[in-house]
Amino acid sequence: MRAWAVVENEAPLQELDLPTPEPQGTEILLETTYCGVCHSDIHIWEGRYDLGGGKVMNLKDRGLTLPVAMGHEVVGRVVKLGPEATGVKPGDIRIVFPWVGCGNCAACSSEQDNMCLTPRSIGIYQHGGYATHVLAPHPRHLVDPGTIDPAVAATYACSGITVYSAINKVLPLPPDEPIVLVGAGGLGLQAISVLRALGHRAIVVVDISAEKRAAAEQAGASRTVDGSGPAVHRAIIEACGAQPVAIIDLVNGTATARFAFDSLRKGGKLIQVGLFGGELSLPLPLMPIRALTVQGSYVGNPRELRELVALAQDGRLAPVPVQTVPQSQANEALMRLRDGKVTGRLVLKAETA
């Protein structure tokens, strides 16, 4: 198979010829047709996360080895089944759930694969959709997109279920109770779409980019806030009409986490999703006095992917703006995303799509 892979951190992706996997047991080999370019790919390409205070997490210490073909938002065509795989056949088009684990632990057995302590995530710990072929470990990790545009369907495997899972952590709320989204990039636009599909009306979006705030308004945000001001938490409270009870931080850097925390009302929840980096220093007495919750939310599980796809198939989930680029231009697409030149989502399109 061909792959556009990270061979050296922060160096251009290289086109490689790699052995095409042979499916064993319940595994399924798919030919990549579409693959989203996700902001998480930037961190994998860099090889590190900023933990704040001068501390850095090196991804090699977490088991990531190079070369690796990134890409965890994959739609592909079934090519070959392992001898124990059932439920699909060659030629079927499927979304690939990428956040796979060991397959044997309690988390994996209860469809909480993303909580497995020994992750084998596609596009991170094994080759993903920046390659011409992808190996799924089990038929339950494949979801039929039906009539959904496959370029849009690819984004549901990460950005879609990531925001869906985060939103599930603050709902149920009355539809006119403001939910604040920090960040109006691909995740933010996807979150607006999911909230509207679930019947939520009060959606306040914070971003430093006027262009992205305009895109959020076009997507259905009820209010937007400039995230670059000196007192963003006051602007958020004003836009909500009161301190909000729910904030989902899709950026999750030092500055955004702080103004999000400072905005919360008593009993409020801050759901942290993004991986921008940094640290958050909390006034500990306020946590119990105000009964606040600060909770991380890591991608989503196979059940949530199926539920999200069902929303889209029912016509309730508006598609996010997607630009397709040839798979062979993966490096150029990644650099566009790194430089903040993408509104919506970039999706690689394979020659065989």
C-alpha beads as a LAMMPS data file, in Angstrom:
LAMMPS data file: protein, C-alpha beads

353 atoms
352 bonds

1 atom types
1 bond types

-500.0 500.0 xlo xhi
-500.0 500.0 ylo yhi
-500.0 500.0 zlo zhi

Masses

1 110.0

Atoms # bond

1 1 1 0.000 0.000 0.000
2 1 1 1.024 3.621 -0.425
3 1 1 1.176 5.901 2.584
4 1 1 1.899 9.561 3.238
5 1 1 3.588 9.140 6.584
6 1 1 5.304 10.947 9.416
7 1 1 8.872 9.674 9.235
8 1 1 10.394 12.478 11.296
9 1 1 8.515 14.833 13.609
10 1 1 7.880 18.300 12.171
11 1 1 9.297 17.266 8.790
12 1 1 7.246 16.956 5.569
13 1 1 5.239 13.761 5.186
14 1 1 6.946 11.203 2.989
15 1 1 5.294 8.939 0.428
16 1 1 6.175 5.351 1.277
17 1 1 5.442 1.882 -0.050
18 1 1 4.440 -0.323 2.882
19 1 1 3.202 -3.915 3.097
20 1 1 -0.572 -4.150 2.671
21 1 1 -2.006 -5.703 5.859
22 1 1 -3.496 -9.174 5.664
23 1 1 -6.675 -9.405 7.796
24 1 1 -6.585 -12.047 10.526
25 1 1 -9.387 -13.359 12.744
26 1 1 -12.206 -10.769 12.862
27 1 1 -10.203 -8.068 11.046
28 1 1 -11.404 -6.328 7.896
29 1 1 -9.168 -4.697 5.286
30 1 1 -10.590 -1.562 3.683
31 1 1 -9.364 0.582 0.833
32 1 1 -9.398 4.222 1.951
33 1 1 -11.728 6.439 -0.070
34 1 1 -11.924 9.539 2.171
35 1 1 -10.024 10.651 5.256
36 1 1 -10.448 13.800 7.334
37 1 1 -7.489 15.951 8.320
38 1 1 -7.904 16.541 12.048
39 1 1 -6.176 19.023 14.342
40 1 1 -5.023 16.069 16.452
41 1 1 -2.879 15.112 13.464
42 1 1 -0.862 18.295 14.053
43 1 1 0.071 17.104 17.544
44 1 1 0.993 13.651 16.233
45 1 1 3.126 15.264 13.505
46 1 1 4.797 17.458 16.127
47 1 1 5.240 14.437 18.401
48 1 1 4.302 16.163 21.639
49 1 1 1.669 17.851 23.804
50 1 1 2.246 21.034 25.812
51 1 1 1.446 20.240 29.458
52 1 1 2.153 23.787 30.670
53 1 1 4.790 25.006 33.072
54 1 1 7.539 24.076 30.650
55 1 1 6.526 20.386 30.678
56 1 1 6.025 18.428 27.469
57 1 1 4.520 14.985 26.843
58 1 1 6.488 13.151 24.161
59 1 1 4.190 10.854 22.184
60 1 1 6.969 8.323 21.705
61 1 1 6.767 7.788 25.456
62 1 1 3.115 6.828 24.959
63 1 1 3.977 4.100 22.468
64 1 1 3.715 5.990 19.178
65 1 1 6.334 4.772 16.729
66 1 1 7.427 6.200 13.381
67 1 1 6.848 5.967 10.516
68 1 1 3.097 6.280 10.879
69 1 1 0.437 7.154 8.350
70 1 1 -1.946 9.372 10.302
71 1 1 -5.648 9.789 9.612
72 1 1 -8.394 8.611 11.950
73 1 1 -11.474 9.960 10.118
74 1 1 -11.765 7.210 7.533
75 1 1 -14.400 6.049 5.093
76 1 1 -13.324 3.047 3.063
77 1 1 -14.391 0.231 0.777
78 1 1 -14.238 -3.296 2.175
79 1 1 -11.598 -5.315 0.318
80 1 1 -11.023 -8.483 2.307
81 1 1 -12.316 -10.166 5.472
82 1 1 -10.437 -12.225 8.025
83 1 1 -11.701 -15.807 8.435
84 1 1 -13.820 -14.902 11.501
85 1 1 -15.240 -11.593 10.213
86 1 1 -18.929 -11.417 9.285
87 1 1 -21.590 -8.812 8.566
88 1 1 -19.902 -7.017 5.665
89 1 1 -18.751 -8.024 2.207
90 1 1 -16.198 -6.771 -0.312
91 1 1 -17.383 -3.572 -1.963
92 1 1 -19.313 -2.273 1.063
93 1 1 -18.597 1.350 1.988
94 1 1 -18.139 1.911 5.715
95 1 1 -17.109 4.553 8.249
96 1 1 -14.269 3.156 10.361
97 1 1 -14.442 3.692 14.123
98 1 1 -10.789 4.522 14.887
99 1 1 -10.529 4.616 18.702
100 1 1 -9.933 0.908 19.107
101 1 1 -8.327 -0.787 22.084
102 1 1 -7.106 -4.235 23.010
103 1 1 -10.483 -5.826 22.228
104 1 1 -10.486 -7.972 25.359
105 1 1 -10.803 -5.754 28.443
106 1 1 -14.003 -4.693 30.211
107 1 1 -13.987 -1.307 28.465
108 1 1 -13.744 -2.829 24.980
109 1 1 -16.313 -5.521 25.801
110 1 1 -18.828 -2.842 26.878
111 1 1 -18.267 -0.701 23.751
112 1 1 -16.172 1.833 25.633
113 1 1 -13.202 1.136 23.357
114 1 1 -11.962 4.714 23.679
115 1 1 -11.437 4.102 27.413
116 1 1 -9.170 1.073 26.891
117 1 1 -5.893 1.366 28.810
118 1 1 -3.911 -0.136 25.912
119 1 1 -5.129 1.877 22.914
120 1 1 -4.420 0.822 19.330
121 1 1 -6.085 3.807 17.699
122 1 1 -6.087 3.889 13.901
123 1 1 -3.935 6.698 12.519
124 1 1 -1.967 6.957 15.765
125 1 1 -0.727 3.552 16.954
126 1 1 -1.341 1.875 13.596
127 1 1 -1.522 3.194 10.048
128 1 1 -4.622 5.215 9.194
129 1 1 -6.330 6.952 6.320
130 1 1 -3.286 8.824 5.016
131 1 1 -2.588 5.382 3.526
132 1 1 -4.404 3.594 0.718
133 1 1 -5.514 0.770 3.058
134 1 1 -6.740 0.558 6.656
135 1 1 -7.256 -2.447 8.919
136 1 1 -10.324 -2.483 11.203
137 1 1 -10.153 -5.013 14.064
138 1 1 -13.816 -6.085 14.112
139 1 1 -17.042 -5.615 12.102
140 1 1 -18.598 -3.716 15.028
141 1 1 -16.121 -0.924 14.316
142 1 1 -17.695 -0.325 10.889
143 1 1 -20.772 1.854 10.359
144 1 1 -22.780 2.090 7.148
145 1 1 -23.010 5.764 6.060
146 1 1 -25.999 5.046 3.833
147 1 1 -26.718 8.026 1.595
148 1 1 -24.567 10.492 3.582
149 1 1 -21.892 12.253 1.526
150 1 1 -18.858 10.046 2.294
151 1 1 -16.548 13.072 2.650
152 1 1 -18.831 14.416 5.385
153 1 1 -19.346 10.953 6.887
154 1 1 -15.580 10.616 7.381
155 1 1 -15.604 13.569 9.790
156 1 1 -18.111 11.808 12.044
157 1 1 -15.444 9.279 13.107
158 1 1 -13.616 11.923 15.153
159 1 1 -14.914 15.480 15.132
160 1 1 -18.506 14.247 14.989
161 1 1 -18.438 11.764 17.863
162 1 1 -16.028 13.948 19.834
163 1 1 -18.518 16.808 20.053
164 1 1 -21.499 14.450 20.330
165 1 1 -19.925 12.737 23.344
166 1 1 -19.020 16.081 24.943
167 1 1 -22.546 17.425 24.398
168 1 1 -24.000 14.273 25.997
169 1 1 -22.053 15.185 29.145
170 1 1 -23.998 18.459 29.606
171 1 1 -27.442 17.413 28.364
172 1 1 -30.276 17.268 29.114
173 1 1 -30.863 21.016 29.369
174 1 1 -33.814 23.152 28.314
175 1 1 -33.401 24.126 24.631
176 1 1 -33.139 27.828 25.515
177 1 1 -30.528 27.332 28.252
178 1 1 -27.290 28.699 26.728
179 1 1 -24.535 26.227 25.959
180 1 1 -21.182 27.884 25.259
181 1 1 -18.776 26.468 22.681
182 1 1 -15.200 27.733 22.756
183 1 1 -13.759 27.465 19.245
184 1 1 -15.478 27.791 15.875
185 1 1 -13.209 25.598 13.782
186 1 1 -14.213 22.195 12.457
187 1 1 -15.192 20.922 15.919
188 1 1 -17.163 24.051 16.723
189 1 1 -19.184 23.947 13.512
190 1 1 -19.818 20.242 14.040
191 1 1 -20.987 20.947 17.617
192 1 1 -23.422 23.622 16.409
193 1 1 -24.845 21.148 13.917
194 1 1 -25.235 18.424 16.555
195 1 1 -26.869 20.756 19.093
196 1 1 -29.370 21.983 16.518
197 1 1 -30.100 18.409 15.464
198 1 1 -30.896 17.629 19.110
199 1 1 -33.284 20.585 19.255
200 1 1 -31.075 23.023 21.175
201 1 1 -31.569 26.702 20.327
202 1 1 -29.297 28.797 22.584
203 1 1 -25.747 28.280 21.299
204 1 1 -23.065 30.866 22.158
205 1 1 -19.752 30.484 20.304
206 1 1 -16.416 32.058 21.281
207 1 1 -13.547 32.485 18.816
208 1 1 -10.728 34.953 18.166
209 1 1 -11.340 34.882 14.382
210 1 1 -14.021 37.151 12.924
211 1 1 -14.218 34.853 9.894
212 1 1 -14.855 31.808 12.055
213 1 1 -17.409 33.662 14.188
214 1 1 -19.249 34.552 10.979
215 1 1 -19.152 30.882 9.933
216 1 1 -20.575 29.929 13.339
217 1 1 -23.445 32.383 12.933
218 1 1 -24.150 31.025 9.472
219 1 1 -24.167 27.489 10.914
220 1 1 -26.775 28.473 13.507
221 1 1 -25.056 29.979 16.549
222 1 1 -27.453 32.295 18.372
223 1 1 -24.643 34.589 19.626
224 1 1 -20.887 34.875 19.133
225 1 1 -18.175 36.363 21.332
226 1 1 -14.725 37.682 20.407
227 1 1 -12.325 35.482 22.373
228 1 1 -9.396 37.879 22.088
229 1 1 -10.632 40.590 24.457
230 1 1 -9.261 41.349 27.938
231 1 1 -12.357 40.190 29.834
232 1 1 -13.791 37.355 27.752
233 1 1 -15.652 35.818 30.693
234 1 1 -17.692 39.010 31.116
235 1 1 -18.533 39.014 27.393
236 1 1 -19.650 35.380 27.657
237 1 1 -21.900 36.142 30.618
238 1 1 -23.392 39.120 28.783
239 1 1 -24.025 37.035 25.646
240 1 1 -25.722 34.325 27.729
241 1 1 -27.759 36.789 29.788
242 1 1 -26.322 35.218 32.966
243 1 1 -23.502 32.929 33.985
244 1 1 -23.802 29.798 31.835
245 1 1 -24.276 26.337 33.275
246 1 1 -22.452 24.505 30.459
247 1 1 -19.275 25.333 28.530
248 1 1 -17.552 22.988 26.089
249 1 1 -13.970 24.085 25.442
250 1 1 -12.974 22.771 22.034
251 1 1 -9.655 24.653 22.156
252 1 1 -8.657 23.961 25.771
253 1 1 -5.570 26.105 26.165
254 1 1 -4.454 27.997 29.252
255 1 1 -6.374 31.165 28.346
256 1 1 -9.602 29.514 27.157
257 1 1 -9.808 27.141 30.123
258 1 1 -9.399 30.052 32.512
259 1 1 -12.054 32.333 31.043
260 1 1 -14.398 29.374 30.646
261 1 1 -13.984 28.437 34.318
262 1 1 -14.467 32.056 35.408
263 1 1 -17.731 32.250 33.446
264 1 1 -19.528 29.312 35.087
265 1 1 -22.505 29.658 37.376
266 1 1 -23.034 27.640 40.534
267 1 1 -23.428 23.989 39.579
268 1 1 -21.862 24.627 36.174
269 1 1 -19.879 22.196 34.041
270 1 1 -16.752 22.841 31.988
271 1 1 -16.149 20.032 29.492
272 1 1 -12.591 20.071 28.153
273 1 1 -12.091 18.622 24.685
274 1 1 -9.287 20.422 22.846
275 1 1 -5.593 19.648 23.063
276 1 1 -4.158 23.124 22.513
277 1 1 -2.069 22.786 25.653
278 1 1 -1.068 24.579 28.817
279 1 1 -2.377 24.307 32.341
280 1 1 -5.257 25.486 34.507
281 1 1 -4.788 26.710 38.069
282 1 1 -8.059 26.472 40.001
283 1 1 -9.153 28.291 43.174
284 1 1 -9.919 25.156 45.136
285 1 1 -12.451 26.582 47.649
286 1 1 -14.669 27.640 44.746
287 1 1 -14.964 24.081 43.469
288 1 1 -17.077 22.848 46.419
289 1 1 -18.627 26.247 47.250
290 1 1 -19.943 26.605 43.691
291 1 1 -20.349 22.851 43.081
292 1 1 -18.440 23.115 39.806
293 1 1 -17.422 20.284 37.485
294 1 1 -14.339 20.295 35.275
295 1 1 -14.384 17.162 33.130
296 1 1 -12.326 15.885 30.231
297 1 1 -14.051 14.273 27.269
298 1 1 -12.042 11.950 25.014
299 1 1 -13.480 11.302 21.524
300 1 1 -16.433 8.881 21.666
301 1 1 -17.465 5.235 21.466
302 1 1 -18.969 3.017 18.723
303 1 1 -22.512 3.435 20.054
304 1 1 -22.197 7.212 19.836
305 1 1 -20.927 6.940 16.260
306 1 1 -23.969 4.864 15.298
307 1 1 -26.311 7.346 17.004
308 1 1 -24.667 10.287 15.255
309 1 1 -24.874 8.624 11.839
310 1 1 -28.566 7.897 12.494
311 1 1 -29.114 11.635 13.157
312 1 1 -27.496 12.409 9.822
313 1 1 -29.437 9.742 7.956
314 1 1 -32.685 11.131 9.366
315 1 1 -31.832 14.513 7.844
316 1 1 -31.618 16.256 11.224
317 1 1 -27.845 16.770 11.205
318 1 1 -26.757 19.534 8.837
319 1 1 -23.435 18.713 7.121
320 1 1 -20.411 20.792 8.057
321 1 1 -18.535 22.618 5.273
322 1 1 -16.013 20.234 3.748
323 1 1 -13.223 20.795 1.235
324 1 1 -11.750 17.736 -0.456
325 1 1 -8.137 17.565 -1.617
326 1 1 -6.282 14.671 -3.281
327 1 1 -4.867 12.148 -0.823
328 1 1 -1.451 12.668 -2.421
329 1 1 -1.545 16.282 -1.138
330 1 1 -1.818 15.202 2.507
331 1 1 1.233 17.217 3.554
332 1 1 -0.068 20.428 1.990
333 1 1 -3.467 19.896 3.646
334 1 1 -1.833 19.334 7.032
335 1 1 0.177 22.552 6.719
336 1 1 -2.947 24.533 5.792
337 1 1 -4.592 23.271 8.964
338 1 1 -1.497 24.021 11.045
339 1 1 -1.439 27.598 9.726
340 1 1 -5.112 28.198 10.629
341 1 1 -6.204 28.538 6.998
342 1 1 -9.139 26.134 7.164
343 1 1 -12.781 26.959 7.894
344 1 1 -14.766 23.760 8.341
345 1 1 -12.983 20.509 7.526
346 1 1 -10.388 19.316 5.024
347 1 1 -10.890 15.778 3.747
348 1 1 -8.422 13.767 1.679
349 1 1 -9.948 12.039 -1.354
350 1 1 -8.243 8.879 -2.590
351 1 1 -7.826 8.043 -6.267
352 1 1 -10.190 5.098 -5.795
353 1 1 -13.000 7.166 -4.221

Bonds

1 1 1 2
2 1 2 3
3 1 3 4
4 1 4 5
5 1 5 6
6 1 6 7
7 1 7 8
8 1 8 9
9 1 9 10
10 1 10 11
11 1 11 12
12 1 12 13
13 1 13 14
14 1 14 15
15 1 15 16
16 1 16 17
17 1 17 18
18 1 18 19
19 1 19 20
20 1 20 21
21 1 21 22
22 1 22 23
23 1 23 24
24 1 24 25
25 1 25 26
26 1 26 27
27 1 27 28
28 1 28 29
29 1 29 30
30 1 30 31
31 1 31 32
32 1 32 33
33 1 33 34
34 1 34 35
35 1 35 36
36 1 36 37
37 1 37 38
38 1 38 39
39 1 39 40
40 1 40 41
41 1 41 42
42 1 42 43
43 1 43 44
44 1 44 45
45 1 45 46
46 1 46 47
47 1 47 48
48 1 48 49
49 1 49 50
50 1 50 51
51 1 51 52
52 1 52 53
53 1 53 54
54 1 54 55
55 1 55 56
56 1 56 57
57 1 57 58
58 1 58 59
59 1 59 60
60 1 60 61
61 1 61 62
62 1 62 63
63 1 63 64
64 1 64 65
65 1 65 66
66 1 66 67
67 1 67 68
68 1 68 69
69 1 69 70
70 1 70 71
71 1 71 72
72 1 72 73
73 1 73 74
74 1 74 75
75 1 75 76
76 1 76 77
77 1 77 78
78 1 78 79
79 1 79 80
80 1 80 81
81 1 81 82
82 1 82 83
83 1 83 84
84 1 84 85
85 1 85 86
86 1 86 87
87 1 87 88
88 1 88 89
89 1 89 90
90 1 90 91
91 1 91 92
92 1 92 93
93 1 93 94
94 1 94 95
95 1 95 96
96 1 96 97
97 1 97 98
98 1 98 99
99 1 99 100
100 1 100 101
101 1 101 102
102 1 102 103
103 1 103 104
104 1 104 105
105 1 105 106
106 1 106 107
107 1 107 108
108 1 108 109
109 1 109 110
110 1 110 111
111 1 111 112
112 1 112 113
113 1 113 114
114 1 114 115
115 1 115 116
116 1 116 117
117 1 117 118
118 1 118 119
119 1 119 120
120 1 120 121
121 1 121 122
122 1 122 123
123 1 123 124
124 1 124 125
125 1 125 126
126 1 126 127
127 1 127 128
128 1 128 129
129 1 129 130
130 1 130 131
131 1 131 132
132 1 132 133
133 1 133 134
134 1 134 135
135 1 135 136
136 1 136 137
137 1 137 138
138 1 138 139
139 1 139 140
140 1 140 141
141 1 141 142
142 1 142 143
143 1 143 144
144 1 144 145
145 1 145 146
146 1 146 147
147 1 147 148
148 1 148 149
149 1 149 150
150 1 150 151
151 1 151 152
152 1 152 153
153 1 153 154
154 1 154 155
155 1 155 156
156 1 156 157
157 1 157 158
158 1 158 159
159 1 159 160
160 1 160 161
161 1 161 162
162 1 162 163
163 1 163 164
164 1 164 165
165 1 165 166
166 1 166 167
167 1 167 168
168 1 168 169
169 1 169 170
170 1 170 171
171 1 171 172
172 1 172 173
173 1 173 174
174 1 174 175
175 1 175 176
176 1 176 177
177 1 177 178
178 1 178 179
179 1 179 180
180 1 180 181
181 1 181 182
182 1 182 183
183 1 183 184
184 1 184 185
185 1 185 186
186 1 186 187
187 1 187 188
188 1 188 189
189 1 189 190
190 1 190 191
191 1 191 192
192 1 192 193
193 1 193 194
194 1 194 195
195 1 195 196
196 1 196 197
197 1 197 198
198 1 198 199
199 1 199 200
200 1 200 201
201 1 201 202
202 1 202 203
203 1 203 204
204 1 204 205
205 1 205 206
206 1 206 207
207 1 207 208
208 1 208 209
209 1 209 210
210 1 210 211
211 1 211 212
212 1 212 213
213 1 213 214
214 1 214 215
215 1 215 216
216 1 216 217
217 1 217 218
218 1 218 219
219 1 219 220
220 1 220 221
221 1 221 222
222 1 222 223
223 1 223 224
224 1 224 225
225 1 225 226
226 1 226 227
227 1 227 228
228 1 228 229
229 1 229 230
230 1 230 231
231 1 231 232
232 1 232 233
233 1 233 234
234 1 234 235
235 1 235 236
236 1 236 237
237 1 237 238
238 1 238 239
239 1 239 240
240 1 240 241
241 1 241 242
242 1 242 243
243 1 243 244
244 1 244 245
245 1 245 246
246 1 246 247
247 1 247 248
248 1 248 249
249 1 249 250
250 1 250 251
251 1 251 252
252 1 252 253
253 1 253 254
254 1 254 255
255 1 255 256
256 1 256 257
257 1 257 258
258 1 258 259
259 1 259 260
260 1 260 261
261 1 261 262
262 1 262 263
263 1 263 264
264 1 264 265
265 1 265 266
266 1 266 267
267 1 267 268
268 1 268 269
269 1 269 270
270 1 270 271
271 1 271 272
272 1 272 273
273 1 273 274
274 1 274 275
275 1 275 276
276 1 276 277
277 1 277 278
278 1 278 279
279 1 279 280
280 1 280 281
281 1 281 282
282 1 282 283
283 1 283 284
284 1 284 285
285 1 285 286
286 1 286 287
287 1 287 288
288 1 288 289
289 1 289 290
290 1 290 291
291 1 291 292
292 1 292 293
293 1 293 294
294 1 294 295
295 1 295 296
296 1 296 297
297 1 297 298
298 1 298 299
299 1 299 300
300 1 300 301
301 1 301 302
302 1 302 303
303 1 303 304
304 1 304 305
305 1 305 306
306 1 306 307
307 1 307 308
308 1 308 309
309 1 309 310
310 1 310 311
311 1 311 312
312 1 312 313
313 1 313 314
314 1 314 315
315 1 315 316
316 1 316 317
317 1 317 318
318 1 318 319
319 1 319 320
320 1 320 321
321 1 321 322
322 1 322 323
323 1 323 324
324 1 324 325
325 1 325 326
326 1 326 327
327 1 327 328
328 1 328 329
329 1 329 330
330 1 330 331
331 1 331 332
332 1 332 333
333 1 333 334
334 1 334 335
335 1 335 336
336 1 336 337
337 1 337 338
338 1 338 339
339 1 339 340
340 1 340 341
341 1 341 342
342 1 342 343
343 1 343 344
344 1 344 345
345 1 345 346
346 1 346 347
347 1 347 348
348 1 348 349
349 1 349 350
350 1 350 351
351 1 351 352
352 1 352 353
